[in-house]
Amino acid sequence: MARAWVLAGLLWAAPALAQEEPQPTPTEQPLKITSDYYGVAPGSPGATQKKYEKPTLTWVGFQATDGGARVFAQSNTSPQVEQTVSGNELIVSLGELALGERNNLRPLDCRFFATDVARVWIKRRGKQTYLHVRMRDKVAPRKATQQIVSEGGMWLVLLDL
């Protein structure tokens, strides 16, 4: 008998449970895109402006350029840069830099750009910070043309590939 009551209750409640939740009403005006987005560039206003007390890596980025790709790293001090090639990767030692944000540990997936770079990421070993640049298959890794510039109290390592 108890089973019959439970079954009857479920049958009675089923239509109420199956009802859809109310959908949000659309805005009166559709979203208007006023300009194209061209990504970030080193030294742009989107770069971090936080102040750090110890030597810190504040931003890692990738930029597709007309002639290939640019990978960059921003820090609050002049980094000690050393490049090595291992397998299909360019590994750039940036010295003893702390990470300004945990987000800097996230890899940058660059496969969808028409460049030789497939992926960029940061790796820490002890106090040392390394920037890894993985090249696409069938592309011989090579050392990058390197510049270190100071801009607005921050230092940029620019690697043109």
DAWOLIN-V467647 format. One record per residue. RES is the residue in one small letter. PHI is phi in radians with two decimals (* if undefined). PSI is psi in radians with two decimals (NA if undefined). NEAR is the number of other ideal C-beta (glycine too) atoms within 12 Angstrom. Layout:
BEGIN
{{RES & PHI & PSI & NEAR} {RES & PHI & PSI & NEAR}}
END
This chain:
BEGIN
{{m & * & -0.70 & 7} {a & -1.11 & -0.62 & 8} {r & -1.11 & -0.65 & 9} {a & -1.12 & -0.72 & 10} {w & -1.13 & -0.72 & 11} {v & -1.13 & -0.77 & 12} {l & -1.08 & -0.74 & 13} {a & -1.12 & -0.70 & 13} {g & -1.12 & -0.72 & 14} {l & -1.15 & -0.72 & 15} {l & -1.14 & -0.63 & 14} {w & -1.25 & -0.63 & 12} {a & -1.49 & -0.31 & 13} {a & -0.98 & -0.81 & 12} {p & -1.07 & -0.62 & 10} {a & -1.20 & -0.66 & 11} {l & -1.25 & -0.52 & 12} {a & -1.40 & -0.18 & 10} {q & -1.15 & 2.48 & 9} {e & -1.33 & 2.61 & 8} {e & -1.27 & 2.59 & 7} {p & -1.07 & 2.37 & 6} {q & -1.49 & 2.50 & 6} {p & -1.13 & 2.51 & 6} {t & -1.36 & 2.47 & 6} {p & -1.18 & 2.71 & 8} {t & -1.18 & 2.77 & 8} {e & -1.15 & -0.66 & 6} {q & -1.98 & 2.37 & 6} {p & -1.21 & 2.72 & 7} {l & -1.13 & 2.27 & 8} {k & -1.90 & 2.23 & 7} {i & -1.63 & 2.07 & 7} {t & -1.62 & -0.30 & 6} {s & -2.68 & 2.85 & 6} {d & -1.42 & 2.63 & 6} {y & -1.74 & 2.16 & 9} {y & -1.93 & 0.24 & 11} {g & 1.50 & -2.94 & 20} {v & -1.77 & 2.82 & 21} {a & -2.44 & 2.54 & 22} {p & -0.97 & 2.36 & 33} {g & 1.47 & 0.03 & 25} {s & -1.32 & 2.84 & 20} {p & -1.09 & -0.29 & 11} {g & -1.27 & -0.22 & 16} {a & -1.19 & 2.64 & 26} {t & -1.14 & 2.52 & 27} {q & -2.10 & 0.23 & 18} {k & -1.10 & 2.67 & 17} {k & -1.80 & 2.24 & 13} {y & -2.07 & 2.50 & 22} {e & -1.44 & -0.63 & 10} {k & -1.83 & 2.84 & 16} {p & -0.97 & 2.14 & 24} {t & -2.42 & 2.40 & 28} {l & -1.45 & 2.06 & 44} {t & -1.82 & -0.35 & 38} {w & -2.84 & 2.40 & 37} {v & -2.17 & 2.38 & 42} {g & -2.59 & 2.93 & 35} {f & -2.35 & 2.46 & 37} {q & -2.46 & 2.14 & 30} {a & -1.32 & 2.29 & 25} {t & -2.09 & 2.99 & 24} {d & -1.06 & -0.66 & 10} {g & -1.68 & 0.06 & 13} {g & 2.68 & -2.05 & 25} {a & -2.51 & 2.68 & 35} {r & -2.22 & 2.23 & 35} {v & -1.94 & 2.39 & 46} {f & -2.43 & 2.68 & 43} {a & -2.35 & 2.34 & 46} {q & -1.98 & 2.40 & 42} {s & -2.45 & 2.93 & 40} {n & -1.61 & 0.10 & 30} {t & -2.53 & 2.79 & 28} {s & -1.19 & 2.00 & 19} {p & -1.39 & 2.69 & 35} {q & -1.61 & 1.82 & 19} {v & -1.77 & 2.33 & 30} {e & -2.49 & 2.23 & 19} {q & -1.83 & 2.44 & 26} {t & -2.42 & 2.69 & 19} {v & -1.96 & 2.27 & 21} {s & -2.46 & 2.04 & 17} {g & 1.10 & -2.20 & 14} {n & -1.81 & 0.49 & 21} {e & -2.20 & 2.56 & 30} {l & -1.76 & 2.17 & 37} {i & -1.98 & 2.16 & 31} {v & -2.01 & 2.02 & 39} {s & -1.39 & 2.21 & 28} {l & -1.83 & 0.10 & 42} {g & 1.47 & -2.78 & 28} {e & -1.55 & 1.54 & 21} {l & -2.09 & 2.31 & 36} {a & -1.34 & 2.87 & 26} {l & -1.62 & 2.20 & 31} {g & -1.24 & -0.63 & 30} {e & -2.42 & 2.51 & 18} {r & -1.09 & -0.44 & 11} {n & -1.05 & -0.43 & 17} {n & -1.17 & -0.26 & 29} {l & -1.45 & -0.18 & 20} {r & -1.31 & 2.39 & 15} {p & -1.28 & 2.65 & 21} {l & -1.78 & 2.04 & 33} {d & -1.53 & 1.91 & 14} {c & -1.87 & 0.18 & 30} {r & -1.10 & -0.41 & 20} {f & -1.54 & 0.06 & 14} {f & -1.82 & 2.64 & 23} {a & -1.45 & 1.12 & 15} {t & -2.32 & 3.05 & 28} {d & -1.42 & -0.16 & 32} {v & -1.55 & 2.28 & 39} {a & -1.77 & -0.65 & 30} {r & -2.74 & 2.56 & 30} {v & -2.31 & 2.36 & 39} {w & -2.72 & 2.86 & 29} {i & -1.85 & 2.45 & 36} {k & -2.33 & 2.44 & 25} {r & -1.94 & 2.38 & 22} {r & -2.29 & 1.85 & 14} {g & 1.13 & -2.21 & 12} {k & -1.59 & -0.16 & 16} {q & -1.40 & 2.49 & 23} {t & -2.04 & 2.28 & 36} {y & -2.15 & 2.41 & 33} {l & -1.80 & 2.10 & 46} {h & -1.84 & 2.34 & 36} {v & -2.18 & 1.92 & 46} {r & -1.60 & 2.28 & 32} {m & -1.55 & 2.79 & 31} {r & -1.12 & 2.81 & 23} {d & -1.04 & 2.58 & 13} {k & 1.18 & 0.26 & 9} {v & -2.04 & 2.13 & 20} {a & -1.24 & 2.17 & 15} {p & -1.16 & 2.63 & 26} {r & -2.61 & 2.83 & 21} {k & -1.25 & 2.57 & 21} {a & -1.62 & 2.72 & 31} {t & -1.24 & 2.23 & 19} {q & -2.07 & 2.40 & 26} {q & -2.32 & 2.55 & 20} {i & -2.18 & 2.07 & 25} {v & -2.19 & 2.62 & 19} {s & -1.86 & 2.28 & 19} {e & -2.54 & 2.06 & 23} {g & 1.06 & 0.61 & 18} {g & 1.45 & 0.00 & 19} {m & -2.02 & 2.73 & 32} {w & -1.97 & 2.39 & 32} {l & -2.05 & 2.28 & 36} {v & -1.75 & 2.03 & 41} {l & -1.89 & 2.15 & 31} {l & -2.03 & 1.95 & 36} {d & -1.71 & 2.16 & 27} {l & -2.01 & NA & 37}}
END
